[in-house]
C-alpha cells in the first residue's frame, strides 16, 4: 500500500491576508447628547443651554472621539452644534455630527484609507471575511488595493473568492 503525501497548498500559494478588524478603532466613540441640555428634552433655551454647557466637565472627552447629536425629537438651532464643537475642540481627538456607531465606522474607514499598502504591490491578497465588518469598509479596501495588487480576493486563505485580477500587474 502506498502512502499518500498531503501538500499544504495554503502555505505555498504566496497569498497575503488583510484583516480589516486590525484597523478598527481601539476605543468606541462617545455621544454628546444635546437632549440633556434642553428644557423638557424638547426645547433649547439659550441662557439655560449655555449654563448647562458651562457645568460640563469637558475633560471626560479628553483624547476621545465624540459624536454630537440629539436623541430626542427636538429642533436644535445650528449655533448650538457650533458652541459644542468649540468646547470639544479644546479636548477631543475629533468630533462630528453623527451617531457614535457611524463615527466609529468613519474612523475605521479613515484608518484603512490612510494606511500605506505599498508592501502589497504585485501580491495576491485575501481580505478576510468577518460579520463584524460593515460593507462600506470592504468597498474602501477594494478601492485602496485595486491599483496595487495582482489578485484581490475575499474570504479565507483556504478557499477565497476572486474579486479581481489586475491585468496590468500579471
N, C-alpha and C positions, 0 to 999 in steps of 0.2 A: 504494500500500500504506500503510495507516495504522499508526502506531506505537502499541504498547500501553504504557500507563503503569502501572507497578507501584507499589502503595502498601504501605508497611511498616506492617502492621496491629499489629505488636507494639509499635512506638513510640507509636502513637496510642490504645492501649487503656487507658491510665492504670492499669496493674497495678503493684503494688509486690512485689518479690521478697524473701522472707526465706530466708536460707541458714543452716540450723542448724549448719553447720560453723563459722560465725562465733562460736558460743557454746561451742565445745569448749574445755576447759581447755588452757592453753598447755603445761603440763608433765604428764607421767604421774605417777600416784601411786606411792609406794614401798611395798614389802612389808616389814613387820616379821614375820619368821618365827620363831615360838616354838620351832620344832623345833631351832634352833641351840643353845638353852639347856637341852635335855632330855638326860638320861642315855640313851645309846644311841638317841637321837632318838625315844624312846618313853615315857620316864618322867620326871616332874618331881620332883626332889628339892629341897626348899625352899632349903636352905643353898647348894647348888651353883647353883641358878637365880638366887638373889639375887646371888651372886658374879658370875655371867655378866652380869647386868644392870649391875652396878657397873663393869664393864670396857668397856662400850659407850661409844663416842664419840657422844653424843646430838646433837652439832652437825651430823652428817650429815643429820639430819631437820629442820634449821632452815628455817622457812618452806616446808615441803613438806606435802603431804597423804599420810597414811600409813594403809595398810590393815594391820590387825593380824589375823594368822591363824596357822595351823599346817598345814604341808604334809605332815606325817606323820600316821599314823593313831594318834594318842595321845589319851589323856583328859587334858585340861588343866583344872585347877580354875579356877573363875571369878575367884578373887582374883588369879591371875597376869595376867589381862587388865586388872584394875584397877590393878595395880602399873605395868604398861606404859603405861596411859593416863595415870597420874600423871606418869611420866617425860616422855612426849610432850607433855603439856600445857605444859611449860616452853619447848618449841622449835618444835613443829609448827604449821602453819597450821590443820590439822584432822586428825582420825583417827577410824577406825571399825573395828568388827569386820566385815571384808569382804575380798573379793579386790581387788587393785588395779584390775582391769578394771571391776568393779561400782562401786567407789568413783569411778572416772572418770566413769561414766555418771551416778551420783548427783550429782556436782558439775556435770556438763553440764546435767542437768535443773534443778538449782538456778539455774544461770546463766540459763536460759530463763525460769523462773518468776519470777525476781527482776527481770527486765528490764521497764522501762516501755514498753509498746507503744501508749500512747495516741495517738502520732502517726499510727497506722494507723487511727484511728477513721473509719468510713464508707468505707474504701478497699476496692478489690479486691486481695486478697493471694494470691500464689502462694508456697507453701512448696516450695523447690527439692528435687527428689529427689536422694538420694545413697545408695549402698550402704553408706557408712561410718557412716550414722546409724541407731542401733538404733530399733526400733518404739516403745519407750516414750517416746522424745523427740518423735515425731510425735503421740503421744497428748497429751503435755504442751503442745505448741504449739497443738494444736486447742482444748484447754480454756482456754488463755490468750487466744487470739484470737477465739473464738466470740462473746463478748459485744460485741466491738469492731468487727469488720469487716463490710462489706456482703456480700462474697463471699469465701469461703475456697476456695483451690484447691491442688492438688498437682501437681508435675511441673516442666515448664519453661514459660516465658512464651509460647512459640510454640504449644504445644498442652497446656494444663493440664487436669487432671481436676477438675471442680467437686465440692467436698466438701459445701459448704453455702451457702445464700443466706439471709441474715438478713432476714426479712420486716419486722422492726421498723425496720430501717435503710434499706429501699428507698424 
